């Protein structure tokens, strides 16, 4: 029994003195913070009016003349453009009608069908008349469809 007790004590002492495993050390990571580039700030502009700096009378009539609206007759109407669908044998009515309804805002189903049939019979059909920017947009968007739809702009 004494040997057994000595063995137990030796075992307990050995476990108490044993080296415990050390957690592995993870290397530190460097973190780089990136800030936005140089930001140019807009300067605030304040309009200050002085209350009669010259001491003379105020000229309200001159101020009113500065801010008068121009006559509407002087302004020109913007140029208008026709968007023209060119006829092609490879077009299908379904494809053209869907594209026209998708791209051109004011076209209804019946109008799209009539435009398609007119383009197939006569070689071209007027889709709409609009400003230059919208006409360019419509022509570009229809050209991006798959298969491509050929259109052109003509000034009215």
Wavefront OBJ file of the C-alpha trace (Angstrom):
o trace
v 0.000 0.000 0.000
v 2.907 2.272 0.734
v 4.171 1.763 -2.764
v 0.794 2.548 -4.134
v 0.585 5.784 -2.091
v 4.097 6.751 -3.212
v 3.116 6.168 -6.839
v -0.004 8.311 -6.472
v 2.008 11.094 -4.807
v 4.626 10.930 -7.529
v 1.930 11.124 -10.186
v 0.225 14.096 -8.493
v 3.560 15.878 -8.100
v 4.465 15.247 -11.721
v 1.178 16.690 -12.983
v 1.561 19.722 -10.727
v 5.050 20.398 -12.066
v 4.268 19.648 -15.680
v 4.472 22.443 -18.205
v 1.138 23.524 -19.489
v 0.844 24.166 -23.192
v 1.111 27.816 -24.125
v -1.433 29.335 -26.456
v 0.091 30.068 -29.825
v 0.940 33.706 -30.277
v -0.779 35.278 -33.237
v 1.221 37.951 -34.971
v -0.203 41.447 -34.751
v -1.763 42.738 -37.875
v -1.104 46.202 -39.088
v -4.160 48.140 -40.138
v -3.887 50.965 -42.596
v -6.671 53.526 -42.572
v -7.270 55.306 -45.825
v -8.803 58.760 -45.782
v -10.371 60.478 -48.775
v -8.196 62.742 -50.843
v -8.060 66.452 -50.463
v -11.572 67.839 -50.398
v -12.093 71.265 -51.823
v -14.717 73.134 -49.885
v -17.091 75.449 -51.622
v -16.893 78.983 -50.429
v -20.033 80.446 -49.028
v -21.081 83.639 -50.682
v -23.149 86.079 -48.732
v -24.822 88.990 -50.398
v -24.786 91.970 -48.132
v -26.772 95.049 -48.890
v -25.812 98.321 -47.417
v -28.491 100.676 -46.354
v -27.902 103.741 -48.500
v -24.094 104.082 -48.188
v -23.854 107.322 -50.187
v -26.346 109.193 -48.094
v -28.375 110.135 -51.177
v -31.835 109.038 -52.109
v -32.541 105.450 -53.079
v -33.081 104.568 -56.699
v -35.729 101.851 -56.457
v -36.547 102.229 -60.134
v -33.035 101.095 -61.098
v -33.306 98.004 -58.913
v -36.609 97.087 -60.515
v -35.132 97.480 -63.979
v -32.318 95.058 -63.086
v -34.732 92.266 -62.235
v -37.361 92.766 -64.916
v -38.254 89.665 -66.869
v -37.484 89.548 -70.536
v -40.392 89.522 -72.891
v -41.622 86.073 -73.796
v -41.575 87.102 -77.455
v -37.773 87.435 -77.315
v -37.330 83.795 -76.277
v -37.107 81.208 -79.033
v -38.882 77.879 -78.964
v -36.509 74.917 -78.761
v -35.943 73.011 -81.983
v -38.123 69.946 -82.334
v -37.028 66.647 -83.861
v -38.875 63.703 -85.386
v -37.840 60.221 -84.252
v -38.207 58.040 -87.336
v -38.362 54.230 -87.263
v -36.702 52.735 -90.334
v -38.392 49.670 -91.796
v -36.517 46.352 -91.857
v -37.635 42.889 -92.965
v -36.018 41.270 -89.914
v -38.235 43.151 -87.429
v -41.028 41.324 -85.655
v -44.117 43.233 -84.658
v -43.919 41.964 -81.088
v -40.305 43.092 -80.624
v -40.868 46.568 -82.090
v -44.076 47.197 -80.154
v -42.549 46.100 -76.840
v -39.483 48.265 -77.435
v -41.550 51.336 -78.364
v -43.774 50.920 -75.311
v -40.703 50.456 -73.114
v -38.627 53.372 -74.428
v -40.990 56.058 -75.739
v -43.193 57.486 -73.011
v -46.269 58.679 -74.899
v -46.776 55.707 -77.230
v -49.773 53.418 -76.666
v -50.186 49.830 -77.927
v -52.345 50.769 -80.943
v -49.940 53.554 -81.923
v -46.964 51.178 -81.694
v -48.705 48.684 -83.993
v -49.556 51.430 -86.510
v -45.970 52.735 -86.433
v -44.629 49.231 -87.097
v -47.004 48.595 -90.014
v -46.298 52.006 -91.571
v -42.525 51.446 -91.305
v -42.840 48.027 -92.954
v -45.001 49.355 -95.804
v -43.371 52.714 -96.487
v -39.819 52.103 -95.274
v -40.060 54.580 -92.408
v -42.545 55.884 -89.846
v -42.623 58.866 -87.493
v -42.572 57.606 -83.893
v -42.843 60.989 -82.168
v -41.833 64.644 -82.310
v -39.884 65.873 -79.297
v -36.921 67.935 -78.100
v -33.407 67.159 -79.287
v -32.308 65.562 -75.997
v -35.273 63.205 -75.805
v -35.010 62.332 -79.491
v -31.332 61.406 -79.067
v -32.226 59.347 -75.994
v -34.973 57.434 -77.830
v -32.732 56.696 -80.833
v -29.909 55.454 -78.579
v -32.174 53.299 -76.405
v -33.866 51.675 -79.392
v -30.453 50.986 -80.945
v -29.433 49.149 -77.751
v -32.299 46.669 -78.000
v -31.481 43.128 -79.056
v -32.025 42.754 -81.998
v -31.100 46.326 -82.823
v -33.851 48.728 -83.922
v -32.785 51.320 -86.484
v -34.074 54.859 -85.959
v -32.945 58.324 -86.928
v -33.654 61.917 -85.930
v -34.730 64.632 -88.344
v -35.229 68.266 -87.486
v -38.775 69.468 -88.124
l 1 2 3 4 5 6 7 8 9 10 11 12 13 14 15 16 17 18 19 20 21 22 23 24 25 26 27 28 29 30 31 32 33 34 35 36 37 38 39 40 41 42 43 44 45 46 47 48 49 50 51 52 53 54 55 56 57 58 59 60 61 62 63 64 65 66 67 68 69 70 71 72 73 74 75 76 77 78 79 80 81 82 83 84 85 86 87 88 89 90 91 92 93 94 95 96 97 98 99 100 101 102 103 104 105 106 107 108 109 110 111 112 113 114 115 116 117 118 119 120 121 122 123 124 125 126 127 128 129 130 131 132 133 134 135 136 137 138 139 140 141 142 143 144 145 146 147 148 149 150 151 152 153 154 155 156
